[in-house]
């Protein structure tokens, strides 16, 4: 069998379910791409079907021990674990995985990042304008003042009409930003393009690692000023406090599936991306023997960095305020493969931020920001625009100033 080419995989038809993972994923941390097409089986469905996933994985791992499942969990899958007022996405399953018998490592085709696009897309539409966003932040402040929550990660959804733009032209531009957890998943239902900087969790050698991001500042393009900005982010009392709120949340989540005395945290490291700096921490522990896939998901999903604290109450409040289902955005994308030496599966998932879903020639994505009591609405709005920048640039849109919505996203008020 001929070795798969990176670009050929990217351009494969949707019926072949092509998948590309790049960056710091478990198994491809040497700078190569993990590519796969033509799965032997696909499992996707709603929350009631989730219990079939472990058995499905076991059957295929026995038949194809070098294979792997690649797919996503939508944000609304959280309904499987808690009674939450979440409306499922009308056009997406709650989860979807394809099992590939022989995924391959291949060099990244750097010249393909220059792929051109002959169909300039239209401008983007958003669920919130500046005024409505300020009102939403005010509502969250009221809940914080009342003692319901400490923090909520407010997102808004953007939609872009592509006018025929192909995903294989969009992905290389987004991947060119070198975010650590990049992915493209193409299926007959939709295409998912992700340039996530955030690891949700990695399971390897009986241990689990989560690396939440909280804290963002834009880059200037001047090295001396960027050093100052990175130092300012690292020293920011507000961002450090917000970050540690989520670290504490994840430490408690991991305590449900790990030997509690094994849990350790490393706080406040700088993650550098072309447009911005992030403040990231790491929480790690040794898994209990009975912590299987569903137990891990029940304990952790969705990631606290995109919900708030306390997690369940924050999700209830966000469901009142946000306009539409989040779908894959703010869910998780990842890979699952067998590890016979530990009698469990190895897994690596990103938090699906900086992630767009393309269906019917429309790309949608969510951008968010963590709201605490002393958050200033205008600064948070600017932070959301900053996070949207790599996605808009990948779509071929300008990134300066505000643009009118051509086709508003349906919104609750």
VENBELTA-V292277 format. One record per helix or strand. SS is the DSSP state (H for helix, E for strand). FROM is the first residue (numbers start at 0). TO is the last residue. If there is no record, write none. Layout:
# VENBELTA-V292277
SS_FROM_TO / SS_FROM_TO
This chain:
# VENBELTA-V292277
H_5_9 / H_13_15 / E_18_22 / E_32_35 / E_40_44 / H_46_62 / E_67_72 / H_74_79 / E_94_99 / E_103_105 / H_109_113 / E_123_125 / H_129_144 / E_150_160 / H_166_174 / E_180_185 / E_190_195 / E_198_203 / E_206_210 / E_212_217 / H_222_234 / H_236_253 / E_257_257 / H_259_261 / E_263_271 / E_275_286 / H_292_299 / H_303_305 / E_307_308 / H_310_320 / E_331_338 / H_339_341 / E_343_350 / E_354_358 / E_361_370 / H_376_393
